[in-house]
Amino acid sequence: MSTYAKIIGTGSYIPEVVVKNEDFIDRIFFEDYGKRLEKDPREVIEKLYQITGIKERRYAREDQTNSMIATEAARAAIEDAGIDPESLDYIIFAHNYGDVPYGDRHSDFVPSLATRVKHALGIKNPWCVGYDVAFGCPGWVEAMIQANYYIRSGDAKRILVIGSETLSRISDPHDRDSMIFADGAGATILEAVESDTPTGILGHLARTDAAEEAYYLFNSKSFNPDFEGDNFFIKMLGRKVYEYALTNVPDLIKRLLDKLNLDIDDIHKVLIHQANEKMDIAIGERLYKLYGKKMPPEAMPVTITNLGNSSVGTIPTMLDLILKGKLENHSINKGDIVIFASVGAGMNINALVYKF
């Protein structure tokens, strides 16, 4: 008998505020610092839709913070698992910007967001350890990897893993990339189980490229030179990120499958971070091409169309929607093997293979 980490509950929080593409019609966009974009905003919006597949995105309410929406996802996961939250050994919270209050683009990290969630859940157990993970968009997958180590080592029995972000709070309103970013939260409960056959988390792999790639995503001032204040915003070199992801993500996933003696035909779903629909599909197609095959259209679910890119929140939210029967034409059943994979600031890539 061996110990494995199994998902026993999932939850998500999809913010109520819906922001459609047409809501950006009156925006004044700049394509670089001080360089105004002269194209009609309608043309800019349509081009972004063609590339990213985004029709609308979700924003947290003005009275909400990242830790608050994460708490809602955590409550849903705890309820789904049917457990006493006092039985949790760890709360691992993946995010990148902390709590950013509406109208004040400054990150608040103290106390940790995991501590804030523990407090909001009313957990009194002092041996329930809460801490945060900052690993770019792959943060939730990395937190799952860490949780797996705790469980496999015998250090923990139950762990709450959260991926949540409010990217709308740190998006430059004068940067067209702001239309990509969104808010959202997802959570999972992992539990130690004994099994004669491999189950739950089967394996994982991660890498960081920082020689040339460290600042493909970074923080900086608004593109609009007249923007008041010392606010920082998320910025990215879109073309660099795209090329890096297409070159390296399929290779990492294949290395992981080879390590586990699995073939692409063994995989039921590939749940990849919802960064850009065109990029994600290209990654999937390249992955299958490494095996000399075409990617089945049902292999890669998509949520970015209506939810946008909520960074670490995209994969756990997608997983919850599928398991709850809320993502049309997609399901996961007992025995299915699924890949979770992500790429983001660092530049970091990771992947995890899970058997349900």
N, C-alpha and C positions, 0 to 999 in steps of 0.2 A: 504494500500500500504506500502511495506517495501523497503528499499534500499539494493541492492545487488551489488557485484563486478563482472563485466562481462569482459571476454577477448574480446577485439574488434580488436586486431591485434597481429600477431606473426612474429618473424624474427629469422634468425640464420646465423652464419658465420662458414662454414666448411673450415678450412685452406687448402691451395693448396698442401702443401708438404705431399706426401704419403710415409709412412715408412712401408715396408712389413716385415714379420717375418724373411725372409731370409737375411734382411739387418743387422741382429744381429749375423750372423754366425761367424764373426771374433772377437766378444767380449770376453774379459776375465772376467768371473764372479766369484764372491766370495759369499759364503753362510752365512758368518758372518764376523766380523772385523778381517782381516788378515787371514781368512780361505778360501783358494782358492777352487773353485768348480772344481773337477777333471773330471766331466762328459763331454762328447762331447757336444759342444754348440748346435748341431743339436738335440740331445736328450733333452736338456733343453728347447729349443724352442718348440719342439713337445709336451712336457709335459705341458708347459704353455698354448699352444693352446687347448689341451684337457680339461684343467681346466677352462680357461677363455673364450674360443670361439673366441679369437682375431686372425684375419688373418693379419690385417693391422691397422694402426692408423694414425692420422693427426697431423702435427706439424705446428706451425706458422712460417712464413718466418723469416729470421734473422733480417730483418728491422722492424718487428712488435713486439708490446708489448700486454699485456693482455687488457689494456684499448683501444687499437687500434682495435683489433678484436671485442671487445664488442661494439664499436661505429658502426661497420658495421652491427652487428645484430640489434642494436637499430634503425639504419636508416631503415632497412628492416621492422621492426615492425611498425614504425611510418608511413611508406609508405603504408603498408598493412592496417593500421587502417584509413588512409586517414585524419589524424588530423594535426593541426598546433602544432609543438613541443613547442611553447610558451605557449600552454594551459596546459602543464603538471604541476602538483602540486608537485610531488616528482619523483626523480630518485633514486631507491634503487638498489645497485650493490652488488651482492653476489659473493665473491671470498675468497681466503685464503692466497695468496702470493703476492698480489699487482702486480705492474709491475716489471718483472725481465728481464732486458735487455739480449740479447743473449751474451753468453760468460762471464756474470757477475752474479753469483748466489746470489745476494743480493736483498732483497725485497725493493721496493720503494712505500710507502703508502701516501706520502705527496706531493701534495694535494691528497685528496681521489680520488679513481678511478671514482666514480660517478661525482665528480667535473670535472675530465678530460673529461669524456664523454659529460657532459653538455657543456663544452668549445668547444669540437670538433664539436658538433652539432650546435654551434652558438646560443644557447638559451640565450637571454638577460634578461628574466623575473627573477627578484631577489627572487620572491616568489616560484619559482621552487626549492625545497630543495633537495640537493643531499647528500647521505651518503652511507657508505658501511656496509655490513653484513659479518661477519666471523663466520660461523657455521658449518664448515666442508663441506662435500659433500651435506648435506641437506640444504645448504645455500639458494638456489633459492626457495625452498618450504617455508622456513622460511620467506624469504623476501615477498613472496606472502601472507603469513599469516599476516605479519605486514601491508601490503598494504590493506588487507581486513579490518583490524581494522580501518585504516584511513578513508576508504570509508564508512564503516557502521556507523562510528561516525559522519559523515558529514564534516570531516576535509579536505577531498580531493574529487575531481571529476575524475581526471585522474592521473594515476601513471604508470611510466615505470619501469618494474622490469627486471633486467639483471642477468644472471648466466654465468660467463665466467672465464676460467682459462687456464694457460699455464704450465701444469704440466711437460712438457718436459724440462723446464728450471731448475727444481729442482729435477730431477730424477738422481739418482746415476748410471752412465753408467756401473758400475761394480756390480750392484745389479740386479738380474733377474727380480725383480718386476718392473724395469724401462720399461720393455716391455708392461706393462699394461697401463701406463699413456700416456695421449694424451692432445691435445689442442682443444679448441672449445668454441663457444659462442652462447647463445640463449637469446631471449628477448620477453617480452609480454607487451602489453598495457592493463591495467585494467581501466574500466570506471564505474562510479556509474549509476545504472539503477533502476527505480521504477517498482515493479511488485507485483501483487496480489498473485502470486504463487512462491515458492522458485525457484531460478535460479542462475546461476553463482556459486560462492563459497558457498557451503552448510554448511561446517564445517571443522574443522581441529583438530589435536592433536599432541603433541610433548613431548619428554622426553630427559633427559640427565642423563647418568649413569657415575659417576666419582669416585666411591669408589675404585673399582679395575680396571676399564676400561679406565681411563683418558688417559693413554699413550699407548693404542693399536696402535695409529698412532702418530708419533712424528717426530722431525727433528734431524738429527745427521750427523756426518762426513761420508765420503765414506767408504765402506767396504774394499777398496784397501788402505793399509797403505802407499803406495807410491804416492797416489794422492796428488798433490801439492795444496797449498792454504788452506784458512780457510772456504771453501764453506760448506754450509749445504745442506742436501738432505732429501726428504721425505722418511720415513721408516714406515713399518707397521708389526705388528705381524699377519700375514695372517691367521693362524689357529684360533687365538683368535677372530679376526674380523668375520670370517666365522661363528664360533659357536655362537657368540653374536647376529649376524644378524638373523640367523635361529631361535634362541630362542625367540627373542623379536619383530622383525618386524611384523610377522603375527599377534601376539597378539595385538600390538598397532593398526593395521588396523582394526581388528575385534572390538576392543573397540570403535573406531571411528564410524564404521558402526552401532554398537548397540546404540551409543549415538544419531545417526541420524535416528534410526528406519528403517535402510536399511538392506537388505539381500544381500548376494554375488550374487544372481541371478539378482539383480537390476543393477549390475556393468557391463558396456560394455568393458572397458579396464582398465588394471592396468599398469600405466606407472611408472616403478621403476628405480631408479638411476642405470646406467649401470656400475656397479663395477666389475662384474664377472658373465658371463652368467650362469655358473653352479650354483652359489649361488643364483642368481635372480630367476631362475626356481625353485630351491628348496624352496625358500621363497614363491613363488606363489603356489606351490603344498601344502605346509603346511597351507597356508591361506585357500585354498579351502577345505582341509581336516578338518579344524575346523568346517566346515559346512556339513561334511560328503559327500563331492563331489570331483570330479576330475576336475582339471583346464583345460578348453578348450584351445587348442594350440593357438588359435587366440586372447586369452585374454591378453597376455603379449608380446608386441612388443620388438624387440631386435635391437639395433644399434651398440653394442659394437664390433661386428664381423669386421666391416670395419672402425669404428670411434674410437675405444678404449675407455678408461675411461677419460673423460675430467671433472671429478668432478662435480661441480655445473652446468656445461654446458650441461650435458647429457639429463636431462628431458626436458628443454625448447627447445633444439635442436630437440629431438624426436617429441615433440608436433608440432613444426613447420613443420617438414617433413611430418607428418601424415595429418595435415590440408591442406598442399599444394599438397597432392596426390603424394608425393615422396617416401613413404615407402610402398613397395609392400605388397599387401594383408591386408593392414590396412587402416581403415577410421574411422572418427568420424562425426556423424550427429547430427542435432538438436534433443534435447531431451535425448541424450546419457549421462549417468553418468560415470565419469572417476575418478579413484584414482591416485593421484600423491604421491609417497612415496620414502623416501630416508633414508640412514643410513651412518654414517661416523664419522670422528674424533670428539671426545668429551667425551665419545661416544654419539652421538646424533642420534635420530630417529624422523622423523615426517611424517605426511600424511595429505593430503588435498583431500576432495571430491568435485568434480565440475560437475555441470549440464550444458551441452551445449544447 
